[in-house]
Amino acid sequence: MAGDMTLDAALDRAAATCTRHGAQLTELRRQVLRLVLESPQPIGAYALLDRLQQARRGAAPPTVYRALDFLLAQGLIHKVERLNAFIGCDEAGHGHAHGEDHPHQFLICRDCGATAEICDPGVAAAVARAAAEAGFTPRRSTIEVEGSCARCAGGGAAAPA
């Protein structure tokens, strides 16, 4: 996030999104979301717990996991399975209609750990088409692509594999 004003605006949008869904972004959930959004890279639950305990001494793993489950259900964050870590949804609070399970893809740099979310409908359509051809009905799809970011690849675009 660029700064506190941008971060505060994102948190306010998240609270409004929750309200529209009949849910509440409690102070604890807001703190956990803030920590996820402040992190320059996907962040694991125990790293979140360590940071949360600085403000809430009694915070325990179930506290963080419940907050993360809520944020996932509201479509405000995503879990990057390969890293077992969480990242803020780039589209959260912008009125997208696909909810928590909107198709998304992650580009994960194997060198520096930078992770970018993309939401390419063409990729989602290709996966849906291939699944249908196989007689499979997908419920949720997350695609994680590992490679090198432009910075780690020497400042240029990463070469196609």
C-alpha positions as CSV (number, residue, x, y, z in Angstrom):
1,M,0.0,0.0,0.0
2,A,1.2,3.5,-0.8
3,G,0.5,5.1,2.5
4,D,-1.7,5.2,5.5
5,M,-4.4,7.2,3.7
6,T,-4.5,4.5,1.0
7,L,-4.5,1.8,3.6
8,D,-7.2,3.4,5.6
9,A,-9.3,3.9,2.5
10,A,-8.8,0.2,1.6
11,L,-9.9,-0.8,5.1
12,D,-13.0,1.5,4.9
13,R,-13.9,-0.1,1.5
14,A,-13.5,-3.5,3.1
15,A,-15.8,-2.5,6.0
16,A,-18.4,-1.3,3.5
17,T,-18.1,-4.6,1.6
18,C,-18.7,-6.5,4.8
19,T,-21.7,-4.4,5.6
20,R,-23.2,-5.0,2.1
21,H,-22.8,-8.7,2.8
22,G,-24.5,-8.4,6.2
23,A,-21.2,-9.0,8.0
24,Q,-19.1,-6.9,10.3
25,L,-15.4,-6.0,10.0
26,T,-14.7,-6.0,13.7
27,E,-11.7,-4.2,15.1
28,L,-9.8,-7.5,15.4
29,R,-10.6,-8.5,11.8
30,R,-9.6,-5.0,10.7
31,Q,-6.3,-5.3,12.5
32,V,-5.6,-8.7,10.8
33,L,-6.6,-7.3,7.4
34,R,-4.3,-4.2,8.0
35,L,-1.4,-6.5,8.7
36,V,-2.0,-8.6,5.6
37,L,-2.3,-5.4,3.4
38,E,0.8,-3.8,5.0
39,S,2.9,-6.9,4.3
40,P,5.0,-6.4,1.1
41,Q,4.7,-10.2,0.5
42,P,2.2,-12.9,1.3
43,I,2.3,-13.4,5.1
44,G,1.8,-16.6,7.1
45,A,-0.6,-17.0,10.0
46,Y,2.1,-17.3,12.6
47,A,3.9,-14.2,11.3
48,L,0.5,-12.4,11.6
49,L,0.1,-13.7,15.1
50,D,3.5,-12.4,16.1
51,R,2.6,-8.9,14.7
52,L,-0.9,-9.0,16.2
53,Q,0.4,-9.9,19.7
54,Q,2.3,-6.6,19.7
55,A,-1.1,-4.8,19.9
56,R,-3.2,-7.7,21.5
57,R,-1.1,-9.6,24.0
58,G,-3.7,-12.3,24.5
59,A,-4.0,-13.1,20.8
60,A,-3.7,-16.9,20.1
61,P,-3.6,-18.9,16.9
62,P,-7.4,-19.6,16.8
63,T,-7.9,-15.8,17.0
64,V,-5.9,-15.3,13.8
65,Y,-7.3,-18.3,12.0
66,R,-10.9,-17.2,12.7
67,A,-10.2,-13.7,11.4
68,L,-8.4,-15.1,8.3
69,D,-11.4,-17.5,7.6
70,F,-13.7,-14.5,7.8
71,L,-11.6,-12.3,5.5
72,L,-11.3,-15.2,3.0
73,A,-15.1,-15.7,3.1
74,Q,-15.7,-12.0,2.4
75,G,-13.3,-12.1,-0.6
76,L,-10.9,-9.6,1.1
77,I,-7.8,-11.8,1.0
78,H,-6.6,-14.9,-0.8
79,K,-4.6,-17.8,0.4
80,V,-1.5,-18.5,-1.7
81,E,-1.4,-22.3,-1.2
82,R,2.2,-22.8,-2.3
83,L,3.4,-20.4,0.3
84,N,0.8,-21.2,2.9
85,A,0.4,-17.4,3.3
86,F,-2.2,-14.7,2.7
87,I,-2.3,-11.7,0.5
88,G,-4.9,-8.9,0.1
89,C,-7.3,-9.2,-2.9
90,D,-6.5,-6.6,-5.5
91,E,-10.2,-6.3,-6.3
92,A,-11.5,-6.3,-2.8
93,G,-14.0,-3.5,-2.1
94,H,-14.2,-2.5,-5.8
95,G,-17.6,-4.0,-6.3
96,H,-16.6,-7.2,-8.1
97,A,-19.5,-9.6,-8.3
98,H,-17.5,-12.8,-8.1
99,G,-17.2,-12.9,-4.3
100,E,-14.6,-15.0,-2.5
101,D,-14.2,-17.5,-5.3
102,H,-13.6,-15.2,-8.2
103,P,-11.0,-16.8,-10.5
104,H,-7.6,-15.5,-9.9
105,Q,-4.0,-16.4,-10.6
106,F,-0.8,-15.7,-8.7
107,L,2.6,-15.0,-10.1
108,I,5.2,-16.0,-7.5
109,C,8.9,-15.0,-7.9
110,R,11.0,-17.9,-6.7
111,D,13.9,-15.6,-6.1
112,C,12.5,-12.7,-4.0
113,G,9.0,-14.1,-3.0
114,A,7.2,-11.1,-4.6
115,T,3.6,-12.2,-5.5
116,A,1.3,-10.5,-7.9
117,E,-2.4,-11.3,-8.3
118,I,-3.9,-11.3,-11.7
119,C,-7.4,-12.1,-12.7
120,D,-7.4,-13.1,-16.4
121,P,-10.8,-14.3,-17.6
122,G,-9.1,-16.1,-20.5
123,V,-7.2,-18.3,-18.1
124,A,-10.3,-19.0,-16.1
125,A,-12.2,-19.8,-19.3
126,A,-9.5,-22.2,-20.5
127,V,-9.5,-24.0,-17.2
128,A,-13.4,-24.2,-17.2
129,R,-13.4,-25.5,-20.8
130,A,-10.7,-28.1,-20.0
131,A,-12.6,-29.2,-16.9
132,A,-15.9,-29.5,-18.8
133,E,-14.2,-31.6,-21.5
134,A,-13.0,-33.9,-18.7
135,G,-16.5,-34.1,-17.2
136,F,-15.3,-32.2,-14.1
137,T,-17.2,-29.4,-12.4
138,P,-14.8,-27.1,-10.6
139,R,-15.9,-25.4,-7.4
140,R,-13.0,-23.1,-7.0
141,S,-9.8,-22.4,-8.9
142,T,-6.5,-20.8,-7.8
143,I,-3.6,-21.0,-10.2
144,E,-0.1,-20.3,-8.9
145,V,2.7,-19.7,-11.4
146,E,6.3,-19.8,-10.1
147,G,9.1,-18.0,-12.0
148,S,11.1,-14.8,-11.8
149,C,9.8,-11.3,-11.5
150,A,11.1,-8.6,-13.9
151,R,13.4,-7.2,-11.2
152,C,15.0,-10.6,-10.4
153,A,15.2,-11.4,-14.1
154,G,17.5,-8.5,-14.6
155,G,15.1,-5.6,-15.0
156,G,13.3,-6.9,-18.1
157,A,10.3,-9.0,-18.5
158,A,10.7,-12.6,-17.6
159,A,11.3,-14.9,-20.5
160,P,8.5,-17.3,-21.3
161,A,9.0,-20.8,-20.1
